[in-house]
Amino acid sequence: MQFVGYEGKRYDDGARYADYAKAALESMPGAFELEAERLAWSRAMLLDRKRFDEALVVSRQELALVELRFGPSHRLSATALDGHAGVLVGQCKPRTALEPQAKACAILEKEYGATHPQLALCLGNLASLHANLGEHEKALEIKQRALAMFVALPGHPNHVAMAHRNMVRSLLELGRLPEAQSELDAAAALSHRESDETSVIVLRGELRRRQGKLAEALVEHGLAVQRTRSSEPSRRIDPLLALAETNLVATRHSEAAQSAKEASTLARTVHGETSCRIAEPMRVEAEALLGIGHAAEALPLAERALVAWKASESDPLAEARAAFAVARALPVAERERAKGLAEGALESAKRSDRDKPLVARIEAWLAQSR
């Protein structure tokens, strides 16, 4: 199940091995740890295939088994809780996932001590939840702890590189660009796998964009797109979306629309039509279409992005951006709704205080609409 099904991505074969394991375990009463492992790999394969409802059913079975047979403080409970949080994230529920993820980390710290790679990975997952909710100060605090743990543990260069890249993401969101550059340099020196190198290129492009170096940002993001052209669809989305956003900032709206449409199509294929993960590509595509004056085409995309964000537990700033896109795409006959959406977006953007250009754009648009 693990090596063929999950790591080998041969999911049908993995499901067959799961059936073999289940049949074998029926003649092994009391083999609860093996049953927990069978459920864990079944859950992992379903999660990898974006079959979140089925994964949730298996995850609940896993949680019930380990809590009954081993107790709520056992290391297997930590594995089950961490996996359960991952399923909830797949369902776009990062806030609901906070409690099981934090419990998993607490169990691991009690079991293994304050410096252990499994705890550091668990903390990385917890930090990602806070980041998904727009809580980047909290996320950064946890990421710093995870990074310090990996640095202190010998033999984990890939994890150290990953932790540095995670630091860059939060520092960029917080506008702490010199620190982001320092972390990015550290990540680049340790990121040698192809996928890791591509992640560094995308992050370097985002840093250059925030520094106002748009020509350099376009080169970096264009390179990331080229490097992932033959990759599986899920790995192509982020570079395309990054290129689209940089083109937007550079007012190259036609180019932005092309990249965003490709990212949006891939996101719907990979994640499904109702996932929150289609929201941002569709919002960026709508923004690009608005830039070239195609409001009627932009409106359904922006509306779908807004619905997807509203249905999820997300960063309020993401919903604000989608709401403002809808406001700008609405026809004159719906001016009152447009103003209401823009005013709500302005309130959220001001509370977040992470996108001052967005605040200025909304204020200018509202002033023109009076």
C-alpha positions, 0 to 999 in steps of 0.5 A: 500500500505504501510503496506501490499505492501511495509513493508509486501513485499506482492507486488501483494496485494500492487499493487491491493491496488494501483488500489483501491486508484487510483479508489477512487481518481478519485472521489476526485478532488483536493486530490493532496497530497493523489495522491502524496502519492499513487505515492510515495508508488507505486515507493517504491514498484517498487524500492524494486522489482528492477523494476527500469525502471517502478519506474523511470516512476512513480517517474517522475509522482510524481515529476511533480505532487508535483512541479505543485501543491505544488511548488519545495520547499514543503516537498512533493517535498523533498520526491519525490526528495529523492525517485527519487535519490533512483531510480537513484541509483538503475540504478547505477547512483549515480552521477546523483542522487547527485543533486536531493538528495542534493535538497531534503536535502536543502528543509528538512533543510529549512522546519524542521530546522537543527536538524530533523530525516528526514534531518539526513536520507536524509543526510545519503543517500547523503553521500552514493552517495559520497561513491559509487563514491569513495568520502569518505572524502566528505561522511565522513563529511556528515556522521559525521553531520548526526550522530551528529543530531541523537545523539542530538535527543532523541529516535533514538537508531537504527538510531544512531547505523546505523550512527555509522556503516556508519562512520565505512565504510568510515573510513575503506576506508580511512585507519583510522583504530583506529577511525573505531574501536572506531565507531564500538564499539559504533555501536556494543553497540547499534545494537540489531536487528539481521540484525544490529548485522550481519552488525557489524560482517561483519564490524568487519571482514573487520576491522580485515582483514585490520589490518592483523588479517586474522584468526580473519577476517575469523571467523567473516565473516564465522559467518556472512555467517552462520547467514544469511544462511536462510535469503532472498537472498539480505541479504546473498550477502554481508557476502558471498562477505566479506568472499570471499575477506578475503579468497583471502587476505589469499590466500585461493583461492578455498574457495574464489571461492566457496563463490564468486560464491555463492554471484555472483549467488545470486546477478544476481538473486536479481539484474538482469544480467545487474546491476552494483551490479553483478560486484563486486561478479563477479570480486572477483570470477574471482580473485579467479579463477586466483589464482588457475590458471583457467584464461580461466574461470576467463576471462568472469567473469572479462569482465562482471564485467568491462562492468558493471562498465563502464556502471555505475557511479561508484568508479573509483577504482572498475573499476580499479580492474576489468580492472586489473583482465581482464588484468591478465586473457587475453591470451598471444595473447592479451598481448597488450590489457592486458598491456593497461588495466593494465596501465589504472588501475594503473593510476586510482588506483594511483589517488584514493590513497586508495589501495596501495597494488593494485598499487604495484601489478599492477606495479609488473605485468607490470614489469614482462610483459615487 
